[in-house]
Amino acid sequence: MTSAELSELIATQRAFFLTGKTEDFQFRKQQLSCLKNTLLKYQNEIQGALAKDLRKSPEEVYITEFALIIKEIDFLIRRIS
């Protein structure tokens, strides 16, 4: 990604944030659900990257990374009102 592309992306994200849409609880729940689904979809790829970079086994990745993150996302989805 070039510097210009990064600047454009940041500007777009700031403009979206300023719309106030991120204040809506339903929007937040939707985004958390999307994050969870994306993590689960790419779980094998993420495990492979952590195995290559940090030499973590799939079991270790699940216990120390995925299980914690997924449980935290589920907790936040339940608690957002």
C-alpha positions as semicolon CSV with decimal commas, in nm:
position;residue;x (nm);y (nm);z (nm)
1;M;0,000;0,000;0,000
2;T;0,139;0,336;-0,099
3;S;0,150;0,639;0,127
4;A;-0,121;0,806;-0,081
5;E;-0,346;0,499;-0,057
6;L;-0,294;0,483;0,317
7;S;-0,377;0,853;0,355
8;E;-0,693;0,805;0,150
9;L;-0,795;0,505;0,360
10;I;-0,742;0,697;0,684
11;A;-0,944;0,992;0,552
12;T;-1,227;0,761;0,449
13;Q;-1,230;0,593;0,790
14;R;-1,230;0,927;0,972
15;A;-1,517;1,053;0,759
16;F;-1,716;0,738;0,835
17;F;-1,646;0,771;1,209
18;L;-1,766;1,132;1,204
19;T;-2,105;1,019;1,068
20;G;-2,181;0,881;1,415
21;K;-2,284;0,541;1,283
22;T;-2,032;0,367;1,511
23;E;-2,225;0,492;1,817
24;D;-2,519;0,263;1,735
25;F;-2,518;-0,052;1,949
26;Q;-2,661;-0,268;1,670
27;F;-2,382;-0,154;1,440
28;R;-2,124;-0,249;1,704
29;K;-2,280;-0,593;1,751
30;Q;-2,284;-0,644;1,375
31;Q;-1,917;-0,550;1,345
32;L;-1,819;-0,781;1,631
33;S;-2,009;-1,067;1,468
34;C;-1,834;-0,992;1,139
35;L;-1,496;-0,995;1,314
36;K;-1,574;-1,329;1,480
37;N;-1,687;-1,484;1,151
38;T;-1,376;-1,356;0,972
39;L;-1,146;-1,495;1,241
40;L;-1,317;-1,832;1,220
41;K;-1,308;-1,829;0,839
42;Y;-0,933;-1,765;0,834
43;Q;-0,844;-1,966;1,142
44;N;-0,626;-2,212;0,953
45;E;-0,435;-1,937;0,774
46;I;-0,379;-1,748;1,099
47;Q;-0,266;-2,065;1,273
48;G;-0,023;-2,129;0,988
49;A;0,121;-1,779;1,013
50;L;0,164;-1,806;1,391
51;A;0,325;-2,148;1,350
52;K;0,569;-2,006;1,095
53;D;0,645;-1,680;1,276
54;L;0,622;-1,782;1,642
55;R;0,648;-2,161;1,616
56;K;0,315;-2,209;1,789
57;S;0,129;-2,537;1,747
58;P;-0,234;-2,528;1,631
59;E;-0,342;-2,631;1,981
60;E;-0,142;-2,350;2,141
61;V;-0,282;-2,097;1,896
62;Y;-0,636;-2,207;1,973
63;I;-0,587;-2,199;2,350
64;T;-0,384;-1,877;2,373
65;E;-0,534;-1,681;2,085
66;F;-0,860;-1,799;1,930
67;A;-1,051;-1,928;2,232
68;L;-0,982;-1,611;2,428
69;I;-1,071;-1,376;2,144
70;I;-1,389;-1,562;2,047
71;K;-1,507;-1,575;2,409
72;E;-1,434;-1,205;2,452
73;I;-1,627;-1,117;2,136
74;D;-1,922;-1,331;2,250
75;F;-1,913;-1,162;2,591
76;L;-1,912;-0,815;2,433
77;I;-2,198;-0,901;2,199
78;R;-2,407;-1,016;2,496
79;R;-2,319;-0,709;2,707
80;I;-2,373;-0,436;2,447
81;S;-2,717;-0,289;2,497
